[in-house]
Amino acid sequence: MAVTFDPELRSEIEALIERFRVGAEMTAAVTAGASSAEADFTPRAGGWSIRTLVCHLSDSELVGAHRFRLVIAEEEPTLTAYDQDAWSARLNYGARKLSEALDSFRTLRALNFELLRGLPLETFARTGQHAERGRVSLRELLRIYTEHAEGHARQIQSVREKYREARKGA
């Protein structure tokens, strides 16, 4: 039996998919022109640099690609969690090239966008069991990944502002 969506929900999902698409371009825009010193600046001890944030977005998008596909294709799949700090340390984010991480994020986001925008709306009601969050729908995953990129783009802007302030004080 097909699930029907009201027009408001259809509009919400379409708007969310568009925001999702823009997330990678937003990240590219806020990192444009960052020098190596700026890309590696951390505003506080234990904080993440721009390079680390972009590597995290890239790897997170890879995880998201897997989660999206599991929820779309399988019945109530298990969605594993991951330790972002362990990934940052053990996948050597500090030594990765910012441009390659950004390209990877943009490519993965574009592939995920193409997948999501072509789905029937009832697919967004499908769910999986996340190890930490519990039951999540495809719609909720879309929202999480949309807001994730937006939040880190704002964080990158903040790191760049703090870098400029630190240079003025030096």
C-alpha positions, 0 to 999 in steps of 0.5 A: 500500500502506497503512502500518500503525502500532503502537498506541504510535506512534498514541498518540505522534502523538495526544499530539503533536497535542494538545501542538501545539494547546496551544502557542498557548494556552501562548504566550497565557498567558505573555504575558498582562498584559505591558505595552508596556515589558515586551513590548519589553524585551530581556534582552541585546544582540541578544536578542529581546523578547516582541513579537519572539518572538510575531511570530516564532511567528506568521510561523513558523506561517504557514511551517509551514502551507505546509510541512504542506500541501506534505508532505501534498499533494505527492510529496517536495516541497522545503521552503525555509528562511528567515532568521528574523533577516531576517524580524524586521528587514525585517518590522518585528517591533518595530513590530507589535502584540503582540495582533495577532501573538498572534491571528494565531499562535493562528488559524494554529495552530488551522487547522493543528491542525484539518488535522493532527488529521483526517489518517489516521495513515499521512499522518504518514510522508509526507516532504519535502526541507527545504533545511537539514534534509534529508528530514523527515516530517510527523511530524517537522515536527509535532514541530518545530513543537510544540517550537518553540512550547513552547520560545519560551513558556519563553523568554518566561517567562524574558524576563519574569523578567529584566524584573522583575529589571531593574526591581528593580535600577533 
